Structures are given as structure tokens and as C-alpha cells.
Amino acid sequence: METTANTSDNIITRSYEEYYQVILTYITYRITHRYEAEDLTQDVFVRLLDYKQMLRPDTVKYFLFTIARNIVTDYIR
């Protein structure tokens, strides 16, 4: 049986592998600066760690896009 920490780590690892390019594309589309978009994309995954205990495979995509939207909004301000 996996511990909750291991399960959360696996969810984060899989979500990074699966959604990194999608999140990068979304952010690049919104701000059009590729290097800044790469930095902001990394920030999305770092912030995802704050929600580590709440993550489930069926909600991780929602968290990622919510975090990405908020980071882009803050960046544009």
C-alpha cells in the first residue's frame, strides 16, 4: 500500500510529464514571451506542491489551469 505522500508525489510527477507542454502552450499564448512563459510554467508546478495533500488524479488538471490562469493574471498586472 502506497502512502499518501508517495501517491501525491506520483500525481505531481505524472502531471508534470503529461501537462507541462500544455500549460506552457497556454501561458505562451497568453503572454507571447517564450522565456517568461517557461519561468511561469515552472512556477505553476512549484505552486502545485502547495496543494499536494489535496491532489487527486481527477482534479490535478483543474488545479494546474487555475494556478496557471492566476499566475498569468498576476504577471499581466
Backbone atoms as SQL, in Angstrom:
CREATE TABLE atoms (id INTEGER PRIMARY KEY, chain TEXT, resi INTEGER, resn TEXT, atom TEXT, x REAL, y REAL, z REAL);
INSERT INTO atoms VALUES
  (1, 'A', 1, 'MET', 'N', 0.839, -1.189, 0.000),
  (2, 'A', 1, 'MET', 'CA', 0.000, 0.000, 0.000),
  (3, 'A', 1, 'MET', 'C', 0.881, 1.247, 0.000),
  (4, 'A', 2, 'GLU', 'N', 0.556, 2.182, -0.910),
  (5, 'A', 2, 'GLU', 'CA', 1.333, 3.411, -1.002),
  (6, 'A', 2, 'GLU', 'C', 0.879, 4.401, 0.052),
  (7, 'A', 3, 'THR', 'N', 1.831, 5.171, 0.534),
  (8, 'A', 3, 'THR', 'CA', 1.475, 6.226, 1.482),
  (9, 'A', 3, 'THR', 'C', 0.891, 7.398, 0.711),
  (10, 'A', 4, 'THR', 'N', 0.239, 8.294, 1.436),
  (11, 'A', 4, 'THR', 'CA', -0.343, 9.473, 0.817),
  (12, 'A', 4, 'THR', 'C', 0.729, 10.337, 0.176),
  (13, 'A', 5, 'ALA', 'N', 1.879, 10.464, 0.824),
  (14, 'A', 5, 'ALA', 'CA', 2.972, 11.260, 0.268),
  (15, 'A', 5, 'ALA', 'C', 3.453, 10.678, -1.051),
  (16, 'A', 6, 'ASN', 'N', 3.615, 9.363, -1.110),
  (17, 'A', 6, 'ASN', 'CA', 4.041, 8.728, -2.356),
  (18, 'A', 6, 'ASN', 'C', 3.010, 8.906, -3.456),
  (19, 'A', 7, 'THR', 'N', 1.752, 8.768, -3.116),
  (20, 'A', 7, 'THR', 'CA', 0.684, 8.944, -4.082),
  (21, 'A', 7, 'THR', 'C', 0.689, 10.369, -4.610),
  (22, 'A', 8, 'SER', 'N', 0.820, 11.346, -3.731),
  (23, 'A', 8, 'SER', 'CA', 0.871, 12.755, -4.149),
  (24, 'A', 8, 'SER', 'C', 2.079, 13.017, -5.024),
  (25, 'A', 9, 'ASP', 'N', 3.213, 12.464, -4.648),
  (26, 'A', 9, 'ASP', 'CA', 4.425, 12.631, -5.460),
  (27, 'A', 9, 'ASP', 'C', 4.228, 12.039, -6.847),
  (28, 'A', 10, 'ASN', 'N', 3.602, 10.883, -6.913),
  (29, 'A', 10, 'ASN', 'CA', 3.339, 10.250, -8.207),
  (30, 'A', 10, 'ASN', 'C', 2.394, 11.098, -9.052),
  (31, 'A', 11, 'ILE', 'N', 1.379, 11.668, -8.436),
  (32, 'A', 11, 'ILE', 'CA', 0.432, 12.522, -9.154),
  (33, 'A', 11, 'ILE', 'C', 1.161, 13.742, -9.710),
  (34, 'A', 12, 'ILE', 'N', 2.017, 14.344, -8.905),
  (35, 'A', 12, 'ILE', 'CA', 2.756, 15.529, -9.347),
  (36, 'A', 12, 'ILE', 'C', 3.713, 15.166, -10.486),
  (37, 'A', 13, 'THR', 'N', 4.417, 14.067, -10.343),
  (38, 'A', 13, 'THR', 'CA', 5.347, 13.632, -11.389),
  (39, 'A', 13, 'THR', 'C', 4.613, 13.358, -12.696),
  (40, 'A', 14, 'ARG', 'N', 3.527, 12.628, -12.612),
  (41, 'A', 14, 'ARG', 'CA', 2.758, 12.316, -13.820),
  (42, 'A', 14, 'ARG', 'C', 2.144, 13.561, -14.433),
  (43, 'A', 15, 'SER', 'N', 1.654, 14.472, -13.585),
  (44, 'A', 15, 'SER', 'CA', 1.034, 15.686, -14.116),
  (45, 'A', 15, 'SER', 'C', 2.078, 16.567, -14.799),
  (46, 'A', 16, 'TYR', 'N', 3.290, 16.604, -14.255),
  (47, 'A', 16, 'TYR', 'CA', 4.365, 17.375, -14.895),
  (48, 'A', 16, 'TYR', 'C', 4.657, 16.792, -16.280),
  (49, 'A', 17, 'GLU', 'N', 4.795, 15.475, -16.336),
  (50, 'A', 17, 'GLU', 'CA', 5.086, 14.820, -17.611),
  (51, 'A', 17, 'GLU', 'C', 3.952, 14.998, -18.617),
  (52, 'A', 18, 'GLU', 'N', 2.730, 14.936, -18.135),
  (53, 'A', 18, 'GLU', 'CA', 1.569, 14.978, -19.024),
  (54, 'A', 18, 'GLU', 'C', 1.159, 16.397, -19.408),
  (55, 'A', 19, 'TYR', 'N', 1.270, 17.350, -18.481),
  (56, 'A', 19, 'TYR', 'CA', 0.694, 18.672, -18.703),
  (57, 'A', 19, 'TYR', 'C', 1.704, 19.803, -18.885),
  (58, 'A', 20, 'TYR', 'N', 2.999, 19.538, -18.735),
  (59, 'A', 20, 'TYR', 'CA', 3.972, 20.633, -18.858),
  (60, 'A', 20, 'TYR', 'C', 3.806, 21.368, -20.187),
  (61, 'A', 21, 'GLN', 'N', 3.809, 20.639, -21.285),
  (62, 'A', 21, 'GLN', 'CA', 3.738, 21.272, -22.599),
  (63, 'A', 21, 'GLN', 'C', 2.403, 21.986, -22.805),
  (64, 'A', 22, 'VAL', 'N', 1.329, 21.424, -22.297),
  (65, 'A', 22, 'VAL', 'CA', 0.004, 22.042, -22.442),
  (66, 'A', 22, 'VAL', 'C', -0.050, 23.367, -21.677),
  (67, 'A', 23, 'ILE', 'N', 0.467, 23.362, -20.456),
  (68, 'A', 23, 'ILE', 'CA', 0.480, 24.578, -19.644),
  (69, 'A', 23, 'ILE', 'C', 1.402, 25.621, -20.279),
  (70, 'A', 24, 'LEU', 'N', 2.568, 25.191, -20.768),
  (71, 'A', 24, 'LEU', 'CA', 3.489, 26.113, -21.434),
  (72, 'A', 24, 'LEU', 'C', 2.829, 26.753, -22.656),
  (73, 'A', 25, 'THR', 'N', 2.146, 25.967, -23.443),
  (74, 'A', 25, 'THR', 'CA', 1.457, 26.491, -24.627),
  (75, 'A', 25, 'THR', 'C', 0.385, 27.499, -24.224),
  (76, 'A', 26, 'TYR', 'N', -0.386, 27.177, -23.207),
  (77, 'A', 26, 'TYR', 'CA', -1.427, 28.076, -22.712),
  (78, 'A', 26, 'TYR', 'C', -0.829, 29.413, -22.264),
  (79, 'A', 27, 'ILE', 'N', 0.230, 29.363, -21.471),
  (80, 'A', 27, 'ILE', 'CA', 0.840, 30.586, -20.951),
  (81, 'A', 27, 'ILE', 'C', 1.508, 31.369, -22.082),
  (82, 'A', 28, 'THR', 'N', 2.195, 30.689, -22.998),
  (83, 'A', 28, 'THR', 'CA', 2.832, 31.363, -24.130),
  (84, 'A', 28, 'THR', 'C', 1.792, 32.073, -24.984),
  (85, 'A', 29, 'TYR', 'N', 0.659, 31.444, -25.167),
  (86, 'A', 29, 'TYR', 'CA', -0.430, 32.062, -25.935),
  (87, 'A', 29, 'TYR', 'C', -0.914, 33.339, -25.253),
  (88, 'A', 30, 'ARG', 'N', -0.980, 33.311, -23.928),
  (89, 'A', 30, 'ARG', 'CA', -1.496, 34.464, -23.186),
  (90, 'A', 30, 'ARG', 'C', -0.503, 35.615, -23.095),
  (91, 'A', 31, 'ILE', 'N', 0.806, 35.336, -22.978),
  (92, 'A', 31, 'ILE', 'CA', 1.755, 36.438, -22.769),
  (93, 'A', 31, 'ILE', 'C', 2.730, 36.628, -23.927),
  (94, 'A', 32, 'THR', 'N', 2.852, 35.693, -24.828),
  (95, 'A', 32, 'THR', 'CA', 3.688, 35.737, -26.042),
  (96, 'A', 32, 'THR', 'C', 5.193, 35.910, -25.804),
  (97, 'A', 33, 'HIS', 'N', 5.663, 35.782, -24.611),
  (98, 'A', 33, 'HIS', 'CA', 7.101, 35.830, -24.327),
  (99, 'A', 33, 'HIS', 'C', 7.538, 34.433, -23.886),
  (100, 'A', 34, 'ARG', 'N', 8.227, 33.721, -24.771),
  (101, 'A', 34, 'ARG', 'CA', 8.532, 32.309, -24.558),
  (102, 'A', 34, 'ARG', 'C', 9.335, 32.054, -23.280),
  (103, 'A', 35, 'TYR', 'N', 10.400, 32.838, -23.046),
  (104, 'A', 35, 'TYR', 'CA', 11.249, 32.578, -21.878),
  (105, 'A', 35, 'TYR', 'C', 10.512, 32.867, -20.570),
  (106, 'A', 36, 'GLU', 'N', 9.737, 33.944, -20.557),
  (107, 'A', 36, 'GLU', 'CA', 8.955, 34.229, -19.363),
  (108, 'A', 36, 'GLU', 'C', 7.868, 33.171, -19.163),
  (109, 'A', 37, 'ALA', 'N', 7.309, 32.693, -20.263),
  (110, 'A', 37, 'ALA', 'CA', 6.299, 31.637, -20.177),
  (111, 'A', 37, 'ALA', 'C', 6.890, 30.370, -19.580),
  (112, 'A', 38, 'GLU', 'N', 8.137, 30.051, -19.935),
  (113, 'A', 38, 'GLU', 'CA', 8.785, 28.867, -19.359),
  (114, 'A', 38, 'GLU', 'C', 8.967, 29.043, -17.849),
  (115, 'A', 39, 'ASP', 'N', 9.384, 30.232, -17.428),
  (116, 'A', 39, 'ASP', 'CA', 9.532, 30.503, -15.993),
  (117, 'A', 39, 'ASP', 'C', 8.195, 30.403, -15.266),
  (118, 'A', 40, 'LEU', 'N', 7.159, 30.980, -15.866),
  (119, 'A', 40, 'LEU', 'CA', 5.840, 30.937, -15.238),
  (120, 'A', 40, 'LEU', 'C', 5.300, 29.509, -15.182),
  (121, 'A', 41, 'THR', 'N', 5.601, 28.719, -16.208),
  (122, 'A', 41, 'THR', 'CA', 5.165, 27.322, -16.206),
  (123, 'A', 41, 'THR', 'C', 5.815, 26.565, -15.053),
  (124, 'A', 42, 'GLN', 'N', 7.093, 26.815, -14.819),
  (125, 'A', 42, 'GLN', 'CA', 7.759, 26.196, -13.675),
  (126, 'A', 42, 'GLN', 'C', 7.086, 26.640, -12.374),
  (127, 'A', 43, 'ASP', 'N', 6.723, 27.921, -12.304),
  (128, 'A', 43, 'ASP', 'CA', 6.042, 28.431, -11.104),
  (129, 'A', 43, 'ASP', 'C', 4.719, 27.705, -10.857),
  (130, 'A', 44, 'VAL', 'N', 4.031, 27.365, -11.937),
  (131, 'A', 44, 'VAL', 'CA', 2.764, 26.633, -11.805),
  (132, 'A', 44, 'VAL', 'C', 3.001, 25.315, -11.067),
  (133, 'A', 45, 'PHE', 'N', 4.021, 24.586, -11.472),
  (134, 'A', 45, 'PHE', 'CA', 4.274, 23.283, -10.855),
  (135, 'A', 45, 'PHE', 'C', 4.833, 23.411, -9.441),
  (136, 'A', 46, 'VAL', 'N', 5.564, 24.482, -9.180),
  (137, 'A', 46, 'VAL', 'CA', 6.035, 24.721, -7.812),
  (138, 'A', 46, 'VAL', 'C', 4.840, 25.021, -6.905),
  (139, 'A', 47, 'ARG', 'N', 3.923, 25.839, -7.402),
  (140, 'A', 47, 'ARG', 'CA', 2.729, 26.145, -6.601),
  (141, 'A', 47, 'ARG', 'C', 1.839, 24.924, -6.415),
  (142, 'A', 48, 'LEU', 'N', 1.867, 24.031, -7.393),
  (143, 'A', 48, 'LEU', 'CA', 1.083, 22.800, -7.260),
  (144, 'A', 48, 'LEU', 'C', 1.497, 22.029, -6.014),
  (145, 'A', 49, 'LEU', 'N', 2.750, 22.133, -5.646),
  (146, 'A', 49, 'LEU', 'CA', 3.238, 21.460, -4.438),
  (147, 'A', 49, 'LEU', 'C', 2.511, 21.949, -3.180),
  (148, 'A', 50, 'ASP', 'N', 2.033, 23.198, -3.197),
  (149, 'A', 50, 'ASP', 'CA', 1.270, 23.725, -2.057),
  (150, 'A', 50, 'ASP', 'C', -0.038, 22.962, -1.843),
  (151, 'A', 51, 'TYR', 'N', -0.528, 22.355, -2.893),
  (152, 'A', 51, 'TYR', 'CA', -1.805, 21.633, -2.830),
  (153, 'A', 51, 'TYR', 'C', -1.604, 20.120, -2.785),
  (154, 'A', 52, 'LYS', 'N', -0.392, 19.721, -2.491),
  (155, 'A', 52, 'LYS', 'CA', 0.000, 18.312, -2.533),
  (156, 'A', 52, 'LYS', 'C', -0.989, 17.387, -1.815),
  (157, 'A', 53, 'GLN', 'N', -1.432, 17.766, -0.645),
  (158, 'A', 53, 'GLN', 'CA', -2.326, 16.903, 0.144),
  (159, 'A', 53, 'GLN', 'C', -3.742, 16.830, -0.425),
  (160, 'A', 54, 'MET', 'N', -4.097, 17.789, -1.275),
  (161, 'A', 54, 'MET', 'CA', -5.459, 17.838, -1.816),
  (162, 'A', 54, 'MET', 'C', -5.578, 17.185, -3.190),
  (163, 'A', 55, 'LEU', 'N', -4.457, 16.826, -3.794),
  (164, 'A', 55, 'LEU', 'CA', -4.469, 16.362, -5.178),
  (165, 'A', 55, 'LEU', 'C', -5.041, 14.964, -5.334),
  (166, 'A', 56, 'ARG', 'N', -5.814, 14.849, -6.384),
  (167, 'A', 56, 'ARG', 'CA', -6.318, 13.554, -6.833),
  (168, 'A', 56, 'ARG', 'C', -6.152, 13.534, -8.346),
  (169, 'A', 57, 'PRO', 'N', -5.969, 12.371, -8.926),
  (170, 'A', 57, 'PRO', 'CA', -5.757, 12.316, -10.380),
  (171, 'A', 57, 'PRO', 'C', -6.858, 13.013, -11.186),
  (172, 'A', 58, 'ASP', 'N', -8.081, 12.988, -10.686),
  (173, 'A', 58, 'ASP', 'CA', -9.177, 13.593, -11.436),
  (174, 'A', 58, 'ASP', 'C', -9.291, 15.106, -11.230),
  (175, 'A', 59, 'THR', 'N', -8.523, 15.697, -10.313),
  (176, 'A', 59, 'THR', 'CA', -8.603, 17.142, -10.085),
  (177, 'A', 59, 'THR', 'C', -7.320, 17.884, -10.419),
  (178, 'A', 60, 'VAL', 'N', -6.248, 17.175, -10.704),
  (179, 'A', 60, 'VAL', 'CA', -4.954, 17.833, -10.902),
  (180, 'A', 60, 'VAL', 'C', -4.980, 18.781, -12.098),
  (181, 'A', 61, 'LYS', 'N', -5.644, 18.432, -13.162),
  (182, 'A', 61, 'LYS', 'CA', -5.712, 19.308, -14.339),
  (183, 'A', 61, 'LYS', 'C', -6.423, 20.615, -13.985),
  (184, 'A', 62, 'TYR', 'N', -7.488, 20.529, -13.232),
  (185, 'A', 62, 'TYR', 'CA', -8.202, 21.716, -12.782),
  (186, 'A', 62, 'TYR', 'C', -7.281, 22.618, -11.965),
  (187, 'A', 63, 'PHE', 'N', -6.554, 22.043, -11.030),
  (188, 'A', 63, 'PHE', 'CA', -5.608, 22.819, -10.220),
  (189, 'A', 63, 'PHE', 'C', -4.566, 23.496, -11.102),
  (190, 'A', 64, 'LEU', 'N', -3.993, 22.759, -12.039),
  (191, 'A', 64, 'LEU', 'CA', -2.952, 23.314, -12.894),
  (192, 'A', 64, 'LEU', 'C', -3.436, 24.518, -13.692),
  (193, 'A', 65, 'PHE', 'N', -4.601, 24.392, -14.312),
  (194, 'A', 65, 'PHE', 'CA', -5.096, 25.505, -15.120),
  (195, 'A', 65, 'PHE', 'C', -5.561, 26.679, -14.268),
  (196, 'A', 66, 'THR', 'N', -6.068, 26.415, -13.093),
  (197, 'A', 66, 'THR', 'CA', -6.432, 27.502, -12.185),
  (198, 'A', 66, 'THR', 'C', -5.177, 28.252, -11.740),
  (199, 'A', 67, 'ILE', 'N', -4.155, 27.515, -11.363),
  (200, 'A', 67, 'ILE', 'CA', -2.886, 28.132, -10.951),
  (201, 'A', 67, 'ILE', 'C', -2.290, 28.907, -12.125),
  (202, 'A', 68, 'ALA', 'N', -2.284, 28.314, -13.304),
  (203, 'A', 68, 'ALA', 'CA', -1.718, 28.977, -14.490),
  (204, 'A', 68, 'ALA', 'C', -2.475, 30.272, -14.788),
  (205, 'A', 69, 'ARG', 'N', -3.787, 30.225, -14.746),
  (206, 'A', 69, 'ARG', 'CA', -4.589, 31.431, -15.003),
  (207, 'A', 69, 'ARG', 'C', -4.250, 32.527, -14.001),
  (208, 'A', 70, 'ASN', 'N', -4.141, 32.158, -12.721),
  (209, 'A', 70, 'ASN', 'CA', -3.823, 33.150, -11.688),
  (210, 'A', 70, 'ASN', 'C', -2.420, 33.716, -11.853),
  (211, 'A', 71, 'ILE', 'N', -1.462, 32.879, -12.196),
  (212, 'A', 71, 'ILE', 'CA', -0.084, 33.339, -12.394),
  (213, 'A', 71, 'ILE', 'C', -0.014, 34.296, -13.587),
  (214, 'A', 72, 'VAL', 'N', -0.699, 33.981, -14.665),
  (215, 'A', 72, 'VAL', 'CA', -0.709, 34.855, -15.838),
  (216, 'A', 72, 'VAL', 'C', -1.379, 36.187, -15.503),
  (217, 'A', 73, 'THR', 'N', -2.470, 36.132, -14.778),
  (218, 'A', 73, 'THR', 'CA', -3.168, 37.362, -14.374),
  (219, 'A', 73, 'THR', 'C', -2.249, 38.242, -13.532),
  (220, 'A', 74, 'ASP', 'N', -1.560, 37.645, -12.582),
  (221, 'A', 74, 'ASP', 'CA', -0.604, 38.397, -11.753),
  (222, 'A', 74, 'ASP', 'C', 0.525, 38.961, -12.591),
  (223, 'A', 75, 'TYR', 'N', 1.024, 38.203, -13.539),
  (224, 'A', 75, 'TYR', 'CA', 2.116, 38.650, -14.401),
  (225, 'A', 75, 'TYR', 'C', 1.677, 39.846, -15.250),
  (226, 'A', 76, 'ILE', 'N', 0.480, 39.793, -15.798),
  (227, 'A', 76, 'ILE', 'CA', -0.013, 40.865, -16.663),
  (228, 'A', 76, 'ILE', 'C', -0.220, 42.161, -15.872),
  (229, 'A', 77, 'ARG', 'N', -0.638, 42.034, -14.624),
  (230, 'A', 77, 'ARG', 'CA', -0.821, 43.232, -13.787),
  (231, 'A', 77, 'ARG', 'C', 0.499, 43.893, -13.620);
